[in-house]
Amino acid sequence: MELYENDSLIGYPQYAGNGNYRLNHYPSVGKVYRLRVEAPGFPPVEAIDSLPGRVEEASGRWLTHTPVPLIDELGLPYTSFLMDISLKDIPGEQNFYHISLAMLDSCVCVFSDPDTVLVDPLHDRLWLIEAAIDEPLSDPNSKKANAILIEDTGFQNALKHLNFYLDTTYLYAYSFPLSYSDSINQDYLSTGAFSDEAPRKYVRIFADIRSISQSLYLYERSYLRQGFGTEDPFYEFENVYSNVKGGLGIFAGWQRQLIEVYSD
């Protein structure tokens, strides 16, 4: 396995277990990266992508004292609360974004010590939140996946507001026998993960704003379309996008801005 930066070899990623390879090198915006892989008995494969810029201006607020009446997919009324997320488009380039909401809750513990909070060595283990969104998306399937995918058509170099609607029952979920899905490995905690001996110390809600490359945008969009297309008997099959020459998969860049919207 070889990794190139602007056609210059920068190193050989080493196997780190669980199908992961690592190289001690940080990518830079504006440079082109090429990954080339060879294995005995297989033809070589390679893929090319670049790192997008990072969203530097973003903010969010949750209006928990202003209830908003909404109608769910079954036509039933319910009450929710507006969460206004805004981001400034990265200037000078075409941009694509992946935006979701996530929660960090001190009551969700997986160790025997009741004071131990769930921690991930990659600092990326948050609980994804389901939320309604009032936004005309080009691909409505992303609304069903606890995340939205947008491109900056119509707001280049400008401020973009997104209206999410979230029920405040998320603040009290720890008192119910619920299970939570892990945002990385899709592992489930049992109901026993909630303990009266581990009183809630805090709950924090974030807007997870990711600028993603066009390749990653096309991959995620086609992945959602194919997955949710199984619900539609008239769906025309679509292959999941791949930018790997000589094989299948995705090699892509993204950057993240985590905005705290609520904390108690």
Secondary structure, DSSP 4 states (H G I P E B T S, - for coil): -EEEETTEEEE--EEEETTEEE-S----BT-EEEEEEEETTEEEEEEEEEBPP----EEEEEEEEEEEEEE-TTS-EEEEEEEEEEEEPPTTS--EEEEEEEEEETT---SSSTTPPP--TTS---EE---EEE---S-GGGGGGTSEEEE-TT-TTSEEEEEEEE-GGGGGGGGS----B-TTT--B--GGG--TTS----EEEEEEEEEE-HHHHHHHHHHHHHHHHTT-TTPPP-PPP--EETS------EEEEEEEEEE-
